[in-house]
Amino acid sequence: MDFKDIVKSRRAIRQYEAKAVPEETIRELLEITSYAVSAINLQPWKIKVVSDQETKDKLFPATFGQNQVKTCSHLFVFCADTDYAGIINTTNRVMQAGGVPDPQREAMMGLAANVADGMPPEARLAWSKEQVYIALGNCLNGAYSLGLGACPMTAFQPPAFAEILGLPENLVPTVMVSIGYAAEAGGPKVRRSVDDILV
Ligand SMILES: Cc1cc2nc3c(=O)[nH]c(=O)nc-3n(C[C@H](O)[C@H](O)[C@H](O)COP(=O)(O)O)c2cc1C
């Protein structure tokens, strides 16, 4: 399937077969997700993957009755990361390992430090959340490309998720995605026309 067909056919899937997605496929989906673009290539987010039923059941009461949280094979909880010292450190290491020339790497890391230093904590969180949503797009289209159904969800209680999942303070649950083998076709694909998205 080419990219155009993927984006035009993918739908939010909320009913799943009672069949676990193999861990290799989940790993592949995580890799596709990890290729998302981000500002200054900082990738300021982490994903908590939940596959055990007990944890899914514990999270359910904090999701406004979204059954797909309980019935999916895997739940990805995308968290915005606000620890910019750690993020810059990791990016620096990854760039070094990836063979990015030193002057280019140092310039990018200098820029990243300036941007992070210039933002109050709320702005850092907002900035990280913006990058989360780019990764979300990769994840949704990636899931479909791998033959999986997925549903993005923001209707949940982030503080309860953070507590149940034992997340450190710097990781803020932002959006979750239920993943599994589709047991429904999904709703009709309705979008604004190209003319309607132009101003
Ligand atoms: C950021 C975001 C949050 C969403 N939150 C929910 C949600 O909490 N529950 C849900 O059932 N669907 C949720 N959706 C799914 C949308 O309703 C769905 O993607 C949209 O109606 C378009 O349908 P399609 O994905 O089938 O093309 C969310 C989608 C996005 C992008």
The ligand as a MOL file (V3000), in Angstrom:
LIG
                    3D

  0  0  0     0  0            999 V3000
M  V30 BEGIN CTAB
M  V30 COUNTS 31 33 0 0 0
M  V30 BEGIN ATOM
M  V30 1 C -5.8580 14.1310 19.3460 0
M  V30 2 C -6.9960 13.1610 19.1540 0
M  V30 3 C -7.7660 12.8070 20.2330 0
M  V30 4 C -8.7900 11.8570 20.0890 0
M  V30 5 N -9.4530 11.4120 21.2030 0
M  V30 6 C -10.3500 10.4190 21.0680 0
M  V30 7 C -10.9200 9.8370 22.2230 0
M  V30 8 O -10.6420 10.2100 23.3570 0
M  V30 9 N -11.7970 8.8140 22.0410 0
M  V30 10 C -12.1080 8.3230 20.7840 0
M  V30 11 O -12.8920 7.3850 20.7030 0
M  V30 12 N -11.5730 8.8670 19.6780 0
M  V30 13 C -10.6930 9.8820 19.7820 0
M  V30 14 N -10.0830 10.3980 18.6670 0
M  V30 15 C -10.4000 9.8330 17.3360 0
M  V30 16 C -11.1250 10.8140 16.4200 0
M  V30 17 O -12.4320 10.9760 16.8600 0
M  V30 18 C -11.0510 10.2940 14.9770 0
M  V30 19 O -9.7010 10.1300 14.6040 0
M  V30 20 C -11.7360 11.2680 14.0170 0
M  V30 21 O -13.1320 11.2560 14.2240 0
M  V30 22 C -11.4740 10.9510 12.5500 0
M  V30 23 O -11.8220 9.6160 12.2410 0
M  V30 24 P -10.7750 8.6190 11.5620 0
M  V30 25 O -9.6160 8.5060 12.5140 0
M  V30 26 O -11.5200 7.3040 11.4590 0
M  V30 27 O -10.3630 9.1510 10.2520 0
M  V30 28 C -9.0790 11.3290 18.7960 0
M  V30 29 C -8.3020 11.7460 17.6980 0
M  V30 30 C -7.2710 12.6170 17.8720 0
M  V30 31 C -6.4120 12.9890 16.6870 0
M  V30 END ATOM
M  V30 BEGIN BOND
M  V30 1 1 1 2
M  V30 2 1 2 3
M  V30 3 2 2 30
M  V30 4 2 3 4
M  V30 5 1 4 5
M  V30 6 1 4 28
M  V30 7 2 5 6
M  V30 8 1 6 7
M  V30 9 1 6 13
M  V30 10 2 7 8
M  V30 11 1 7 9
M  V30 12 1 9 10
M  V30 13 2 10 11
M  V30 14 1 10 12
M  V30 15 2 12 13
M  V30 16 1 13 14
M  V30 17 1 14 15
M  V30 18 1 14 28
M  V30 19 1 15 16
M  V30 20 1 16 17
M  V30 21 1 16 18
M  V30 22 1 18 19
M  V30 23 1 18 20
M  V30 24 1 20 21
M  V30 25 1 20 22
M  V30 26 1 22 23
M  V30 27 1 23 24
M  V30 28 2 24 25
M  V30 29 1 24 26
M  V30 30 1 24 27
M  V30 31 2 28 29
M  V30 32 1 29 30
M  V30 33 1 30 31
M  V30 END BOND
M  V30 END CTAB
M  END
